[in-house]
Amino acid sequence: MKKQFVVKHQYDFDRIIKTKKRLINDIFIVYYADNKEKYSRYGISVGKKLGNAVFRNKKKRQIRSIIDNLEKDYINKKDYIIILREKGKNLEYSKLNEKLKSLLINRKESK
């Protein structure tokens, strides 16, 4: 994922989460908000409770890979914050891929 497609700053994370627009399933919580760019941007969060730094970075790499593959088929102008939940801790890549794609493409909103 290129740097321009990454949400990096804390104030951006806060802005997106404060919109309270979110998509939820048992594995992920995805907050989203409109942006003014011509592309989507993504921020990924894996909490310290899920594991050590090596584990968290592995999960973030897996999620980035899923997003890269998803971007080829699905483009819109939104910012996303993707949070991995406790249930997704022990899932394989293929299951994470399936759950995240279904969540982002079907876009069932809740508040």
C-alpha positions in Angstrom: 0.0 0.0 0.0 1.4 3.4 -1.0 1.9 6.1 1.7 -0.7 8.3 0.2 -3.3 5.6 0.9 -2.6 5.5 4.6 -4.3 7.4 7.4 -1.4 8.2 9.7 -2.2 11.1 12.1 -4.1 10.8 15.3 -6.3 13.7 14.4 -7.4 11.9 11.2 -8.2 8.8 13.3 -10.2 10.9 15.7 -12.1 12.7 12.9 -13.1 9.5 11.2 -14.2 7.7 14.4 -16.2 10.8 15.6 -18.4 10.5 12.5 -19.8 7.3 14.1 -20.5 5.8 10.7 -19.4 2.2 11.1 -19.6 -1.3 9.7 -19.4 -4.2 12.2 -19.1 -7.9 12.1 -17.7 -10.4 14.6 -14.1 -9.9 13.4 -13.8 -6.2 12.4 -15.1 -2.7 13.2 -14.7 -0.3 10.3 -15.3 3.4 10.7 -15.5 5.5 7.6 -15.9 9.1 6.5 -15.8 11.0 3.3 -12.6 12.6 2.1 -11.7 15.2 -0.5 -9.1 13.0 -2.3 -9.6 11.0 -5.5 -8.8 7.8 -3.7 -9.6 5.9 -0.5 -7.3 6.0 2.6 -7.0 3.3 5.2 -5.9 3.2 8.8 -5.4 -0.1 10.6 -5.5 -0.7 14.4 -4.7 -3.9 16.2 -4.9 -3.5 20.0 -2.1 -4.4 22.4 -4.5 -6.9 24.2 -4.4 -9.1 21.1 -0.7 -9.9 21.2 2.9 -8.7 21.1 4.3 -6.3 18.5 5.4 -9.1 16.2 1.9 -10.6 16.2 0.2 -7.2 15.7 2.5 -6.2 12.8 1.7 -9.6 11.1 -2.0 -9.0 11.3 -1.6 -5.4 10.0 0.4 -6.7 7.0 -2.3 -9.3 6.3 -5.0 -6.6 6.4 -2.9 -4.3 4.1 -2.6 -7.2 1.7 -6.4 -7.7 1.7 -6.9 -4.0 1.1 -4.4 -3.9 -1.8 -6.3 -6.8 -3.5 -9.7 -5.2 -2.7 -8.7 -1.8 -4.2 -8.4 -3.3 -7.7 -12.1 -4.0 -7.7 -13.6 -1.5 -5.3 -12.7 2.2 -5.3 -14.5 5.1 -3.6 -13.5 8.4 -2.0 -13.6 7.5 1.7 -11.3 7.2 4.7 -11.5 4.0 6.6 -10.2 2.9 10.1 -10.1 -0.9 10.4 -10.0 -2.3 13.9 -9.3 -6.0 14.4 -11.4 -7.5 17.2 -10.5 -10.3 19.7 -12.3 -13.0 17.7 -10.1 -12.3 14.7 -6.9 -13.0 16.6 -6.5 -16.7 15.6 -8.1 -16.6 12.2 -6.1 -17.5 9.0 -5.5 -15.0 6.2 -8.3 -16.5 4.0 -10.9 -16.1 6.7 -9.8 -12.5 7.4 -10.0 -11.8 3.7 -13.5 -13.2 3.4 -14.8 -11.3 6.4 -13.3 -7.9 5.5 -14.4 -8.1 1.9 -17.9 -9.0 2.8 -18.0 -6.1 5.3 -16.7 -3.4 3.0 -18.6 -4.5 -0.1 -22.0 -5.2 1.5 -21.7 -2.0 3.7 -24.3 -2.7 6.3 -24.3 0.4 8.4 -25.1 0.6 12.1 -24.8 3.2 14.8 
